[in-house]
Amino acid sequence: MATAKKRAPSIKDVAREAGVSVTTVSRYLNGGPNLSEGRRKAIELAVKELNYRPNIIARALVSSEFRSIAVMATDISLYGSMQLIQGIEEAARVRKYLVTVTLVNDDDGEKKAKETVDQLIQNGPTGCILIDLGNSSLLHAFIDYISKALPTVIIDEADVHLHSGNLMLGAYEGGYQVTKYLLRLGHKTVFHVSIPKNDNKYSRSLGWRQALKDAGAKIPEPLACTWDPRKAEQIGKYLASFPDVTAVFAGNDEVAAGVIRGILLEGKRVPEDISVAGFDGNPIGEVTVPSITTWQQNFQTIGAAAVERLADKPNQERGESEESGAAGGHALPHFAAEVNLHPDENSDDVPSRLIIRESTASPRVA
């Protein structure tokens, strides 16, 4: 015999339980003034007894205000993207904002991508957070279009001056510091296995190159890798065949794990023969053998900072765009970011740090 689904309590149920009007309950839920302490306590008790949860969509229809943050990305399977979204969601929940995630895949084509973007704009979110980790992605082409229509914060590796509203991940600084650390260990140079190419002005690869240049070290040609650790394994086997390779900086920790496996399969040791460092601070690096030295990026903190810029800044503190919005035809907020490209340990701008583990050591003395 089928069991009827229990109906969720409504605002009318709360009003009946508390012995007040629906209007009074609505005022209580919206933080309205002029409620007696007795009525306030009665409503609070009724809400608790009935386990009442306000319908945020219904309230938005009444108030014409829907508190939501739209997140757009090209890929959420990567560790960094997942952690950014978790930080965004947790910060938004505290502020009582809903979060929606929309993907724009590179294989969608420009027409389909624009349809997706237009639909998001038409939904009228409070603001938009773009996770643009590769400036060659299809999503990158729509940054200006979206930012003219909605208050927008962009999370990427690019120079802060390329777009107003950027929150940099500090990848340039990380690439520089990881390479500098390997050189300090005594390695004459550092080979680099890069993640899929992008056009970022400041990125982990350019940080690597600058550190070698500043040290007067030889700059080997980077070896391009995909996001697939199996491709990195093949590159690791290739690098192991060269006696002058003693240190490798991999574009992320999954790539580092693949490189390490390839080196080991060729009969060489890590770090005794070849040191390998990664990037991102993926927990996988703690459990590999050997564990992986990495540059840890606090993605969740950066995601929360993006929400803060959208939700916490008063409108008068946000710059106004002089151009008409793509969807609304009016001046819209634009966000300016001040991010230190070379933070010190006490800086809150880029909460990142070098984590030294078992995969790196000084080179063997011949």
KOLBA-195247 format. One line per 8 residues: number of its first residue (from 1); their letters; for each residue x, y, z of C-alpha. Coordinates in Angstrom, 2 decimals. Layout:
NUM = a = X/Y/Z ~ ...;
//
This chain:
1 = matakkra = 0.00/0.00/0.00 ~ 1.43/3.36/-1.03 ~ 2.19/5.81/1.76 ~ 1.18/9.43/1.17 ~ 4.11/11.82/1.20 ~ 4.05/14.05/4.27 ~ 3.43/17.70/3.40 ~ 6.11/20.17/4.40;
9 = psikdvar = 4.89/22.75/6.95 ~ 3.87/26.09/5.46 ~ 3.96/29.64/6.78 ~ 0.23/29.28/7.52 ~ 1.00/26.31/9.80 ~ 3.56/28.40/11.67 ~ 1.06/31.24/12.06 ~ -1.61/28.86/13.37;
17 = eagvsvtt = 0.81/27.21/15.82 ~ 2.07/30.56/17.11 ~ -1.39/32.14/17.26 ~ -0.46/35.06/15.05 ~ -1.21/36.20/11.51 ~ 0.70/35.09/8.40 ~ 1.81/38.71/7.94 ~ 3.37/38.70/11.41;
25 = vsrylngg = 5.26/35.49/10.67 ~ 6.47/36.98/7.38 ~ 7.73/40.07/9.20 ~ 9.57/37.85/11.69 ~ 11.22/35.79/8.91 ~ 12.36/38.94/7.12 ~ 13.76/40.54/10.27 ~ 11.06/43.18/10.43;
33 = pnlsegrr = 10.80/45.58/13.41 ~ 7.92/46.27/15.81 ~ 7.38/42.69/16.96 ~ 6.70/42.14/20.65 ~ 9.05/39.80/22.48 ~ 6.12/37.46/23.20 ~ 5.16/37.10/19.55 ~ 8.78/36.74/18.50;
41 = kaielavk = 9.33/33.87/20.94 ~ 6.05/32.21/19.97 ~ 6.99/32.25/16.28 ~ 10.53/31.07/17.02 ~ 9.13/28.13/19.00 ~ 6.60/27.28/16.25 ~ 9.31/27.32/13.59 ~ 11.41/24.96/15.70;
49 = elnyrpni = 8.52/22.64/16.61 ~ 7.34/22.31/13.01 ~ 10.87/22.23/11.56 ~ 9.74/24.92/9.14 ~ 12.06/25.91/6.29 ~ 11.13/29.07/4.32 ~ 10.68/28.60/0.59 ~ 13.42/30.88/-0.72;
57 = iaralvss = 12.01/30.91/-4.26 ~ 8.52/31.86/-3.11 ~ 9.94/34.63/-0.92 ~ 11.97/35.90/-3.88 ~ 8.83/36.13/-6.01 ~ 7.15/38.24/-3.35 ~ 10.12/40.50/-2.67 ~ 11.44/40.59/-6.25;
65 = efrsiavm = 14.86/39.72/-4.83 ~ 16.43/36.35/-5.55 ~ 19.73/35.99/-3.71 ~ 21.81/33.71/-5.89 ~ 25.35/33.49/-7.21 ~ 26.03/31.90/-10.58 ~ 29.32/30.09/-11.08 ~ 30.58/29.47/-14.61;
73 = atdislyg = 33.48/27.16/-15.40 ~ 34.84/24.99/-18.19 ~ 35.71/21.97/-16.05 ~ 34.80/21.07/-12.47 ~ 36.56/17.69/-12.42 ~ 39.93/19.24/-11.59 ~ 40.96/19.47/-7.94 ~ 41.36/23.25/-8.03;
81 = smqliqgi = 37.94/23.87/-9.56 ~ 36.20/21.54/-7.11 ~ 37.84/23.23/-4.13 ~ 37.01/26.70/-5.43 ~ 33.34/25.75/-5.77 ~ 33.31/24.28/-2.27 ~ 34.69/27.54/-0.88 ~ 32.12/29.52/-2.88;
89 = eeaarvrk = 29.22/27.33/-1.72 ~ 30.18/27.44/1.97 ~ 30.61/31.23/1.98 ~ 27.36/31.71/0.05 ~ 25.39/29.44/2.40 ~ 26.43/31.52/5.42 ~ 25.10/34.60/3.62 ~ 21.91/32.75/2.55;
97 = ylvtvtlv = 22.71/32.83/-1.16 ~ 21.93/29.96/-3.51 ~ 24.75/28.81/-5.81 ~ 24.26/27.47/-9.33 ~ 27.06/25.98/-11.43 ~ 27.03/26.19/-15.24 ~ 29.60/24.57/-17.52 ~ 30.76/25.99/-20.83;
105 = ndddgekk = 32.69/23.23/-22.57 ~ 35.25/24.03/-25.24 ~ 33.58/21.57/-27.61 ~ 30.17/23.29/-27.28 ~ 30.91/25.76/-30.05 ~ 30.52/29.53/-29.82 ~ 26.80/29.57/-30.66 ~ 25.83/27.04/-27.98;
113 = aketvdql = 28.13/28.70/-25.47 ~ 26.47/32.08/-26.08 ~ 23.02/30.52/-25.61 ~ 24.19/29.10/-22.27 ~ 25.60/32.45/-21.18 ~ 22.45/34.34/-22.25 ~ 20.24/31.92/-20.30 ~ 22.33/32.46/-17.19;
121 = iqngptgc = 22.08/36.25/-17.55 ~ 18.30/36.07/-18.08 ~ 17.95/34.14/-14.81 ~ 19.05/37.32/-13.06 ~ 21.51/36.12/-10.41 ~ 22.87/38.60/-7.87 ~ 26.28/38.16/-9.41 ~ 28.53/35.78/-11.32;
129 = ilidlgns = 31.84/34.10/-10.48 ~ 33.86/32.95/-13.49 ~ 36.44/30.22/-12.91 ~ 38.74/30.91/-15.85 ~ 41.81/28.76/-15.28 ~ 42.83/28.76/-18.95 ~ 42.76/31.96/-20.96 ~ 42.51/29.94/-24.18;
137 = sllhafid = 39.15/28.43/-23.14 ~ 35.86/29.23/-24.86 ~ 34.52/30.74/-21.63 ~ 37.33/33.31/-21.64 ~ 35.93/34.87/-24.82 ~ 32.70/35.77/-22.97 ~ 34.26/37.49/-19.93 ~ 33.59/41.05/-21.11;
145 = yiskalpt = 30.09/40.11/-22.31 ~ 29.14/38.65/-18.93 ~ 30.77/41.37/-16.84 ~ 28.79/44.06/-18.68 ~ 25.54/42.30/-17.79 ~ 26.22/41.15/-14.22 ~ 28.44/42.03/-11.26 ~ 31.30/39.65/-11.96;
153 = viideadv = 34.37/38.29/-10.17 ~ 36.93/36.35/-12.18 ~ 39.18/33.72/-10.62 ~ 42.21/33.05/-12.82 ~ 45.99/33.07/-13.08 ~ 46.19/36.21/-15.22 ~ 47.75/39.55/-14.35 ~ 45.32/41.55/-12.20;
161 = hlhsgnlm = 45.44/44.40/-14.70 ~ 44.04/42.37/-17.60 ~ 40.48/42.52/-16.21 ~ 39.01/44.54/-13.39 ~ 37.49/42.00/-11.02 ~ 40.21/39.35/-11.07 ~ 41.08/37.21/-8.08 ~ 44.47/35.74/-8.87;
169 = lgayeggy = 45.44/32.28/-7.70 ~ 49.08/33.24/-7.23 ~ 50.33/30.64/-9.70 ~ 53.19/32.81/-10.95 ~ 54.52/33.24/-7.43 ~ 54.13/29.50/-6.78 ~ 56.01/28.49/-9.91 ~ 58.76/30.91/-9.02;
177 = qvtkyllr = 59.12/29.72/-5.43 ~ 59.04/25.98/-6.23 ~ 61.78/26.43/-8.85 ~ 63.82/28.64/-6.55 ~ 63.61/25.98/-3.83 ~ 64.87/23.24/-6.17 ~ 67.77/25.44/-7.27 ~ 68.65/26.15/-3.63;
185 = lghktvfh = 68.94/22.39/-3.09 ~ 71.83/22.46/-5.57 ~ 70.20/21.41/-8.86 ~ 71.79/23.16/-11.83 ~ 68.46/23.56/-13.59 ~ 64.84/22.44/-13.31 ~ 62.92/20.74/-16.10 ~ 59.23/21.58/-16.42;
193 = vsipkndn = 56.23/19.42/-17.34 ~ 53.50/21.96/-18.04 ~ 49.74/21.65/-17.80 ~ 47.69/22.41/-20.95 ~ 48.92/25.65/-22.45 ~ 47.14/28.92/-21.82 ~ 47.90/32.55/-22.53 ~ 48.12/33.75/-18.93;
201 = kysrslgw = 50.54/36.60/-18.45 ~ 51.37/35.35/-14.97 ~ 51.28/31.57/-14.53 ~ 53.18/28.76/-12.88 ~ 55.14/28.14/-16.09 ~ 56.26/31.76/-16.37 ~ 57.18/31.74/-12.68 ~ 59.38/28.70/-13.34;
209 = rqalkdag = 61.04/30.39/-16.30 ~ 61.67/33.64/-14.40 ~ 63.26/31.82/-11.46 ~ 65.71/30.06/-13.80 ~ 66.45/33.32/-15.58 ~ 67.09/35.17/-12.31 ~ 69.47/32.40/-11.21 ~ 71.34/32.41/-14.53;
217 = akipepla = 70.41/28.74/-14.99 ~ 69.81/26.93/-18.27 ~ 66.13/27.09/-19.31 ~ 65.08/23.74/-20.84 ~ 62.16/23.57/-23.27 ~ 58.97/22.79/-21.29 ~ 57.30/19.44/-21.96 ~ 53.57/19.96/-22.53;
225 = ctwdprka = 51.24/17.51/-20.82 ~ 47.48/17.00/-20.75 ~ 45.49/16.68/-17.50 ~ 45.92/12.88/-17.80 ~ 48.52/11.41/-15.38 ~ 49.08/8.55/-17.85 ~ 50.53/11.04/-20.32 ~ 52.70/12.36/-17.50;
233 = eqigkyla = 53.94/8.81/-16.88 ~ 55.24/8.64/-20.45 ~ 56.97/11.99/-19.99 ~ 58.53/10.69/-16.76 ~ 59.96/7.71/-18.64 ~ 61.35/10.05/-21.26 ~ 62.99/12.35/-18.70 ~ 64.54/9.40/-16.89;
241 = sfpdvtav = 66.58/8.59/-20.00 ~ 68.63/11.78/-19.69 ~ 71.48/11.79/-17.15 ~ 71.43/15.59/-16.80 ~ 67.82/15.62/-15.51 ~ 68.00/15.90/-11.72 ~ 64.96/18.05/-10.92 ~ 61.45/18.35/-12.39;
249 = fagndeva = 58.66/20.83/-11.66 ~ 55.27/19.41/-12.68 ~ 52.30/21.67/-13.43 ~ 50.06/20.00/-10.84 ~ 50.21/17.16/-8.33 ~ 48.44/14.58/-10.52 ~ 50.97/15.26/-13.27 ~ 53.78/15.01/-10.69;
257 = agvirgil = 52.46/11.60/-9.58 ~ 52.49/10.39/-13.20 ~ 56.01/11.71/-13.76 ~ 57.24/9.97/-10.61 ~ 55.71/6.66/-11.69 ~ 57.38/6.93/-15.11 ~ 60.77/7.65/-13.54 ~ 60.44/4.71/-11.15;
265 = legkrvpe = 59.40/2.34/-13.95 ~ 62.64/3.22/-15.74 ~ 64.64/2.06/-12.74 ~ 65.56/5.46/-11.32 ~ 64.79/6.68/-7.82 ~ 62.90/9.72/-6.54 ~ 64.41/11.84/-5.07 ~ 67.83/10.17/-5.00;
273 = disvagfd = 68.25/10.36/-8.78 ~ 65.58/12.88/-9.77 ~ 63.63/15.29/-7.54 ~ 60.03/15.99/-8.53 ~ 57.82/18.82/-7.23 ~ 54.14/19.39/-7.97 ~ 51.60/22.17/-7.60 ~ 48.13/22.82/-6.10;
281 = gnpigevt = 48.33/20.95/-2.77 ~ 46.11/18.04/-3.83 ~ 45.76/15.55/-0.92 ~ 46.93/12.83/-3.32 ~ 50.43/14.20/-2.82 ~ 50.40/13.20/0.85 ~ 49.82/9.49/0.16 ~ 51.97/8.83/-2.90;
289 = vpsittwq = 55.30/7.05/-2.45 ~ 57.28/9.18/-2.17 ~ 55.00/11.97/-0.94 ~ 55.11/15.03/-3.21 ~ 56.64/18.42/-2.49 ~ 54.09/20.98/-3.69 ~ 52.90/24.58/-3.70 ~ 49.62/24.57/-1.80;
297 = qnfqtiga = 46.95/26.96/-3.01 ~ 44.10/27.58/-0.60 ~ 41.36/27.34/-3.20 ~ 38.52/27.36/-0.67 ~ 39.68/30.66/0.82 ~ 39.92/32.20/-2.66 ~ 36.42/30.93/-3.51 ~ 35.08/32.48/-0.31;
305 = aaverlad = 36.82/35.76/-1.16 ~ 34.98/35.83/-4.48 ~ 31.65/35.53/-2.68 ~ 32.70/38.28/-0.28 ~ 33.35/40.64/-3.17 ~ 29.90/39.99/-4.61 ~ 27.84/39.83/-1.43 ~ 29.57/41.93/1.22;
313 = kpnqerge = 30.74/45.08/-0.54 ~ 28.28/48.00/-0.38 ~ 27.13/49.18/-3.81 ~ 28.80/52.55/-3.36 ~ 32.19/50.83/-3.00 ~ 31.80/49.11/-6.37 ~ 32.94/50.94/-9.48 ~ 30.28/51.69/-12.08;
321 = seesgaag = 30.74/50.62/-15.70 ~ 30.10/53.37/-18.21 ~ 28.87/50.90/-20.81 ~ 25.33/49.61/-21.07 ~ 24.71/46.08/-19.84 ~ 24.39/43.38/-22.47 ~ 21.05/42.28/-21.06 ~ 19.85/45.13/-18.88;
329 = ghalphfa = 20.86/48.32/-20.70 ~ 22.05/50.13/-17.55 ~ 25.28/50.86/-15.75 ~ 26.41/47.85/-13.75 ~ 28.89/47.26/-10.95 ~ 32.47/46.39/-11.82 ~ 34.94/45.12/-9.26 ~ 38.53/46.22/-8.81;
337 = aevnlhpd = 40.97/43.76/-7.26 ~ 44.18/44.61/-5.45 ~ 46.31/41.48/-5.32 ~ 49.98/41.31/-4.41 ~ 51.92/39.45/-7.10 ~ 54.76/38.75/-4.68 ~ 53.12/38.15/-1.29 ~ 55.05/37.57/1.89;
345 = ensddvps = 54.19/34.89/4.44 ~ 51.84/37.22/6.32 ~ 49.84/38.32/3.26 ~ 46.19/37.35/3.05 ~ 45.97/38.14/-0.67 ~ 47.25/34.77/-1.89 ~ 47.04/32.22/0.94 ~ 49.61/29.77/-0.45;
353 = rliirest = 52.73/28.04/0.81 ~ 55.47/25.61/-0.14 ~ 55.05/22.15/1.41 ~ 58.28/20.15/1.42 ~ 57.85/16.37/1.36 ~ 59.82/13.27/0.35 ~ 59.98/13.75/-3.43 ~ 62.69/16.42/-3.41;
361 = asprva = 66.31/16.40/-2.18 ~ 69.75/17.71/-3.03 ~ 71.31/16.08/-6.13 ~ 73.71/13.20/-5.65 ~ 77.40/14.08/-5.73 ~ 79.03/12.21/-8.62;
//
